[in-house]
Amino acid sequence: MKKAILMLSLLFAGAMFAQDKNAKATIEVDGVCYMCKMRIEKAAIKTKGVKSAVWNVEDHQLSLIFNEGKTSLEDIQKSIAASGHDTHEIKATDEAYNSVDPCCKYRDQGVIDAHKDGEQH
């Protein structure tokens, strides 16, 4: 019995160490401007376990540093989608998307074109 408990303890301890406290990942998040940047980064950071979130307006890549023991990429993406922004894997609901500012409607080609023409906020 003691051997079984010892083995289970060792397995559990090994699983704890396998989780990276400073995991790095990059995910694509749709958006068009600096208001989107603030919203996306805030949504990611408010996810427990996220230490750093920086979204690039030009290439739409969100660079993350997070604790895998406290959160997952899926949880982070759910938080971002709840703020109104699509990721490659999780799409924002229409209700969440409609809550973003009119200048941030990244699904609207007219808005995308306006931002390309230098009308960014």
PyRosetta script that sets phi, psi and omega in degrees:
from pyrosetta import init, pose_from_sequence

init()
pose = pose_from_sequence("MKKAILMLSLLFAGAMFAQDKNAKATIEVDGVCYMCKMRIEKAAIKTKGVKSAVWNVEDHQLSLIFNEGKTSLEDIQKSIAASGHDTHEIKATDEAYNSVDPCCKYRDQGVIDAHKDGEQH")
pose.set_psi(1, -42.1)
pose.set_omega(1, 179.5)
pose.set_phi(2, -63.2)
pose.set_psi(2, -37.3)
pose.set_omega(2, 178.5)
pose.set_phi(3, -64.6)
pose.set_psi(3, -40.2)
pose.set_omega(3, 179.5)
pose.set_phi(4, -64.0)
pose.set_psi(4, -42.7)
pose.set_omega(4, 179.4)
pose.set_phi(5, -65.9)
pose.set_psi(5, -41.8)
pose.set_omega(5, 178.9)
pose.set_phi(6, -62.6)
pose.set_psi(6, -43.4)
pose.set_omega(6, 179.6)
pose.set_phi(7, -63.5)
pose.set_psi(7, -44.9)
pose.set_omega(7, 178.4)
pose.set_phi(8, -63.0)
pose.set_psi(8, -40.2)
pose.set_omega(8, 178.3)
pose.set_phi(9, -62.2)
pose.set_psi(9, -43.2)
pose.set_omega(9, 179.2)
pose.set_phi(10, -66.0)
pose.set_psi(10, -40.7)
pose.set_omega(10, 177.4)
pose.set_phi(11, -62.8)
pose.set_psi(11, -44.6)
pose.set_omega(11, 180.0)
pose.set_phi(12, -63.6)
pose.set_psi(12, -43.4)
pose.set_omega(12, 179.2)
pose.set_phi(13, -63.5)
pose.set_psi(13, -39.7)
pose.set_omega(13, 177.9)
pose.set_phi(14, -63.3)
pose.set_psi(14, -38.9)
pose.set_omega(14, 178.5)
pose.set_phi(15, -66.5)
pose.set_psi(15, -35.8)
pose.set_omega(15, 179.6)
pose.set_phi(16, -64.5)
pose.set_psi(16, -40.0)
pose.set_omega(16, -178.3)
pose.set_phi(17, -76.3)
pose.set_psi(17, -18.3)
pose.set_omega(17, -178.4)
pose.set_phi(18, -73.6)
pose.set_psi(18, -16.5)
pose.set_omega(18, -178.9)
pose.set_phi(19, -87.3)
pose.set_psi(19, 128.8)
pose.set_omega(19, -176.7)
pose.set_phi(20, -82.6)
pose.set_psi(20, 125.3)
pose.set_omega(20, 179.6)
pose.set_phi(21, -80.4)
pose.set_psi(21, -14.5)
pose.set_omega(21, 178.0)
pose.set_phi(22, -130.6)
pose.set_psi(22, 50.8)
pose.set_omega(22, 178.9)
pose.set_phi(23, -66.6)
pose.set_psi(23, 144.4)
pose.set_omega(23, 178.6)
pose.set_phi(24, -118.7)
pose.set_psi(24, 140.7)
pose.set_omega(24, 177.9)
pose.set_phi(25, -153.2)
pose.set_psi(25, 157.7)
pose.set_omega(25, 175.0)
pose.set_phi(26, -130.6)
pose.set_psi(26, 129.6)
pose.set_omega(26, 177.9)
pose.set_phi(27, -129.8)
pose.set_psi(27, 153.9)
pose.set_omega(27, 178.0)
pose.set_phi(28, -88.6)
pose.set_psi(28, 132.3)
pose.set_omega(28, 179.0)
pose.set_phi(29, -132.3)
pose.set_psi(29, 129.9)
pose.set_omega(29, -179.8)
pose.set_phi(30, -76.4)
pose.set_psi(30, 138.7)
pose.set_omega(30, 177.7)
pose.set_phi(31, 179.3)
pose.set_psi(31, 171.6)
pose.set_omega(31, -175.6)
pose.set_phi(32, -132.3)
pose.set_psi(32, -14.7)
pose.set_omega(32, -171.5)
pose.set_phi(33, -148.2)
pose.set_psi(33, -175.8)
pose.set_omega(33, -178.3)
pose.set_phi(34, -73.3)
pose.set_psi(34, -24.1)
pose.set_omega(34, 172.5)
pose.set_phi(35, -67.0)
pose.set_psi(35, -39.8)
pose.set_omega(35, 175.3)
pose.set_phi(36, -61.6)
pose.set_psi(36, -44.0)
pose.set_omega(36, -180.0)
pose.set_phi(37, -55.0)
pose.set_psi(37, -48.4)
pose.set_omega(37, -179.2)
pose.set_phi(38, -62.7)
pose.set_psi(38, -41.8)
pose.set_omega(38, -178.5)
pose.set_phi(39, -67.0)
pose.set_psi(39, -44.2)
pose.set_omega(39, -178.8)
pose.set_phi(40, -64.5)
pose.set_psi(40, -48.7)
pose.set_omega(40, -179.2)
pose.set_phi(41, -63.5)
pose.set_psi(41, -40.7)
pose.set_omega(41, 179.0)
pose.set_phi(42, -63.7)
pose.set_psi(42, -42.9)
pose.set_omega(42, 179.7)
pose.set_phi(43, -63.2)
pose.set_psi(43, -39.7)
pose.set_omega(43, 179.4)
pose.set_phi(44, -68.8)
pose.set_psi(44, -47.4)
pose.set_omega(44, -176.8)
pose.set_phi(45, -63.4)
pose.set_psi(45, -33.5)
pose.set_omega(45, -178.6)
pose.set_phi(46, -72.6)
pose.set_psi(46, -9.4)
pose.set_omega(46, 175.7)
pose.set_phi(47, -75.3)
pose.set_psi(47, 122.0)
pose.set_omega(47, -178.1)
pose.set_phi(48, -54.3)
pose.set_psi(48, 128.9)
pose.set_omega(48, 178.5)
pose.set_phi(49, 101.1)
pose.set_psi(49, -12.2)
pose.set_omega(49, 178.4)
pose.set_phi(50, -84.6)
pose.set_psi(50, 125.7)
pose.set_omega(50, -177.6)
pose.set_phi(51, -99.1)
pose.set_psi(51, -32.1)
pose.set_omega(51, -178.2)
pose.set_phi(52, -149.8)
pose.set_psi(52, 139.7)
pose.set_omega(52, 177.0)
pose.set_phi(53, -146.0)
pose.set_psi(53, 119.0)
pose.set_omega(53, 179.8)
pose.set_phi(54, -132.3)
pose.set_psi(54, 117.5)
pose.set_omega(54, -179.3)
pose.set_phi(55, -101.7)
pose.set_psi(55, 132.7)
pose.set_omega(55, 179.8)
pose.set_phi(56, -96.1)
pose.set_psi(56, 119.8)
pose.set_omega(56, -177.7)
pose.set_phi(57, -62.9)
pose.set_psi(57, -34.3)
pose.set_omega(57, -176.1)
pose.set_phi(58, -71.4)
pose.set_psi(58, -48.9)
pose.set_omega(58, -174.6)
pose.set_phi(59, -109.0)
pose.set_psi(59, 1.6)
pose.set_omega(59, 175.8)
pose.set_phi(60, 63.0)
pose.set_psi(60, 23.8)
pose.set_omega(60, 179.8)
pose.set_phi(61, -95.5)
pose.set_psi(61, 130.3)
pose.set_omega(61, 176.4)
pose.set_phi(62, -103.1)
pose.set_psi(62, 116.7)
pose.set_omega(62, 178.6)
pose.set_phi(63, -94.3)
pose.set_psi(63, 127.2)
pose.set_omega(63, -174.4)
pose.set_phi(64, -122.6)
pose.set_psi(64, 147.6)
pose.set_omega(64, 164.9)
pose.set_phi(65, -128.0)
pose.set_psi(65, 125.5)
pose.set_omega(65, -174.5)
pose.set_phi(66, -150.6)
pose.set_psi(66, 162.4)
pose.set_omega(66, 179.2)
pose.set_phi(67, -94.0)
pose.set_psi(67, 112.6)
pose.set_omega(67, -178.9)
pose.set_phi(68, -65.1)
pose.set_psi(68, -19.4)
pose.set_omega(68, 177.7)
pose.set_phi(69, -76.8)
pose.set_psi(69, -16.8)
pose.set_omega(69, -177.3)
pose.set_phi(70, -111.5)
pose.set_psi(70, -23.0)
pose.set_omega(70, -178.6)
pose.set_phi(71, -153.4)
pose.set_psi(71, 174.6)
pose.set_omega(71, 178.6)
pose.set_phi(72, -133.4)
pose.set_psi(72, 165.0)
pose.set_omega(72, 175.9)
pose.set_phi(73, -60.5)
pose.set_psi(73, -35.2)
pose.set_omega(73, 178.4)
pose.set_phi(74, -62.4)
pose.set_psi(74, -44.8)
pose.set_omega(74, 179.0)
pose.set_phi(75, -62.8)
pose.set_psi(75, -40.4)
pose.set_omega(75, 178.7)
pose.set_phi(76, -63.7)
pose.set_psi(76, -43.7)
pose.set_omega(76, 179.7)
pose.set_phi(77, -65.6)
pose.set_psi(77, -35.6)
pose.set_omega(77, 176.8)
pose.set_phi(78, -63.1)
pose.set_psi(78, -41.1)
pose.set_omega(78, 178.7)
pose.set_phi(79, -64.3)
pose.set_psi(79, -41.9)
pose.set_omega(79, 178.9)
pose.set_phi(80, -65.3)
pose.set_psi(80, -43.7)
pose.set_omega(80, 178.6)
pose.set_phi(81, -62.6)
pose.set_psi(81, -37.2)
pose.set_omega(81, 178.4)
pose.set_phi(82, -64.7)
pose.set_psi(82, -24.9)
pose.set_omega(82, 178.7)
pose.set_phi(83, -83.1)
pose.set_psi(83, -7.0)
pose.set_omega(83, 176.4)
pose.set_phi(84, 109.5)
pose.set_psi(84, 8.9)
pose.set_omega(84, -177.4)
pose.set_phi(85, -117.4)
pose.set_psi(85, 136.2)
pose.set_omega(85, 178.4)
pose.set_phi(86, -79.4)
pose.set_psi(86, 143.3)
pose.set_omega(86, 166.8)
pose.set_phi(87, -111.3)
pose.set_psi(87, 175.9)
pose.set_omega(87, -179.9)
pose.set_phi(88, -62.1)
pose.set_psi(88, -33.4)
pose.set_omega(88, -175.4)
pose.set_phi(89, -101.1)
pose.set_psi(89, -28.5)
pose.set_omega(89, -175.9)
pose.set_phi(90, -127.9)
pose.set_psi(90, 123.8)
pose.set_omega(90, -179.7)
pose.set_phi(91, -94.7)
pose.set_psi(91, 142.4)
pose.set_omega(91, 175.3)
pose.set_phi(92, -67.4)
pose.set_psi(92, 145.6)
pose.set_omega(92, 174.3)
pose.set_phi(93, -67.3)
pose.set_psi(93, 161.3)
pose.set_omega(93, 177.5)
pose.set_phi(94, -60.3)
pose.set_psi(94, -38.3)
pose.set_omega(94, 179.2)
pose.set_phi(95, -61.9)
pose.set_psi(95, -45.6)
pose.set_omega(95, 179.5)
pose.set_phi(96, -66.6)
pose.set_psi(96, -43.6)
pose.set_omega(96, 179.3)
pose.set_phi(97, -60.9)
pose.set_psi(97, -43.3)
pose.set_omega(97, -178.3)
pose.set_phi(98, -68.1)
pose.set_psi(98, -13.0)
pose.set_omega(98, 179.4)
pose.set_phi(99, -82.4)
pose.set_psi(99, -13.2)
pose.set_omega(99, -179.9)
pose.set_phi(100, -77.4)
pose.set_psi(100, 157.8)
pose.set_omega(100, 179.6)
pose.set_phi(101, -55.0)
pose.set_psi(101, 150.2)
pose.set_omega(101, 178.4)
pose.set_phi(102, -57.5)
pose.set_psi(102, -32.4)
pose.set_omega(102, -179.5)
pose.set_phi(103, -75.6)
pose.set_psi(103, -7.5)
pose.set_omega(103, -176.9)
pose.set_phi(104, -104.8)
pose.set_psi(104, 11.3)
pose.set_omega(104, -177.3)
pose.set_phi(105, -75.0)
pose.set_psi(105, 77.8)
pose.set_omega(105, -174.5)
pose.set_phi(106, -65.1)
pose.set_psi(106, -12.9)
pose.set_omega(106, 176.9)
pose.set_phi(107, -86.0)
pose.set_psi(107, -9.1)
pose.set_omega(107, -177.3)
pose.set_phi(108, -94.9)
pose.set_psi(108, 116.2)
pose.set_omega(108, -177.1)
pose.set_phi(109, -59.6)
pose.set_psi(109, -34.7)
pose.set_omega(109, 178.0)
pose.set_phi(110, -62.1)
pose.set_psi(110, -39.9)
pose.set_omega(110, 178.3)
pose.set_phi(111, -68.2)
pose.set_psi(111, -42.8)
pose.set_omega(111, 178.1)
pose.set_phi(112, -59.6)
pose.set_psi(112, -46.6)
pose.set_omega(112, -179.9)
pose.set_phi(113, -62.8)
pose.set_psi(113, -40.4)
pose.set_omega(113, 179.3)
pose.set_phi(114, -61.5)
pose.set_psi(114, -38.4)
pose.set_omega(114, 179.2)
pose.set_phi(115, -71.6)
pose.set_psi(115, -33.5)
pose.set_omega(115, 176.6)
pose.set_phi(116, -67.1)
pose.set_psi(116, -30.7)
pose.set_omega(116, -178.9)
pose.set_phi(117, -82.2)
pose.set_psi(117, 8.3)
pose.set_omega(117, 175.3)
pose.set_phi(118, 91.2)
pose.set_psi(118, 14.8)
pose.set_omega(118, 179.9)
pose.set_phi(119, -95.4)
pose.set_psi(119, 33.3)
pose.set_omega(119, -178.3)
pose.set_phi(120, -70.5)
pose.set_psi(120, 154.1)
pose.set_omega(120, 177.4)
pose.set_phi(121, -108.6)
pose.dump_pdb("model.pdb")
